[in-house]
């Protein structure tokens, strides 16, 4: 920066001297406007116009992909995202599991949430031991896969969403934009030849995935369910964003789990009519008025919702009034742990099962099975054939 400053000042001084010592000879000496332009040109040689953040991020991702490319096929795992170290570790484990399963593919992972991308890069939970991580959005990875010197012949995008809802729609749209060259900056011939495939979310299919996941969860927690309630906390979509009516998968999963035990329940943080208050009502309707309540995230990772909404210490309890539910029937600013504790159950740090679904090998295998199905199937109409009916 000092070099540039001194260059500018030096050129300016030279030009100023030329102007004031030769002001009587306008035909031989340059004008002030000309001098200014020449100074700017010299400075611009030293300081190239900075690229946009988008261009900078794209350069970083493309460089990373080029350095790691070993095969002519790639798998891109797409998660919503998180800023917790436990989540980072779960994603790392998933990547390694995919590499072991799909030996002919290069494997990468992306976040679909801009907030999570920014906060992970800023080290939001560094005070709790989380690393600073850079997880870029899917378009950067897809563009890198199509870059000159890379150009994978086959690209498989695997959704790490639990239900085929709002976030899954984003995944579909990323692929659509890429395939349609929406920015007009990719090679159309390459796009006409590359094979694109899409792996569906964990609970995509009501008839196959829901019973399969219920079976594996019961195998993992049947002994826990003998001691008390096992309450799974999913995310869910608000009614206005319940894309493809995907929220019904939580109800279907609870029904499938209750075939094994009436101690299994599935609620959410965002699905209308299925908050923790509604879980309590269903428990009590089944005669469960006391005892232990174990809470478990029904999300790919145990991140902010798991640490705070489920296992946190937030509590809006009033000693005189108790809890006041909002118009949707939810008790706000209160974790599941504190809520069930206040409702008379044994629910504390010891009954929090803080594991994301990607940390459970048999559940992770369901996602892997979806990737196999995508690879083994014919190249599909990735829009219509991948949307739930």
Protein Blocks (a to p, Z undefined) as FASTA:
>chain_A
ZZmmmmmmmmmmmmmmmmmmmmmmmmlpccfklmmmmmmmmmmmmmccdddfklmmmmmm
mmmmmmmombfbdcddddfbdcbfklmmmmmmmmmmmmmmmmmbccddddfbfklmmmmm
nommlmnopacdddddfklmmmmmmpghilpabdcdddfbfbdcfklmmmmmmmmmmmno
mnopacfklmmmpccdddddfklplklmmmmmmmmmmmmmmmmmmnmccddddfbpafkl
mghhlmmmmmmmmmmmmmmockbccddfkbghiafklmmmmmmmnopagdcddddddbfb
dcfklmmmmmmmbdcbdfklopaddfkopaehiafklmmmmnopacdfklpccddfklpm
klmmmmmmmmmmmmmmccddfklmmpcZZ
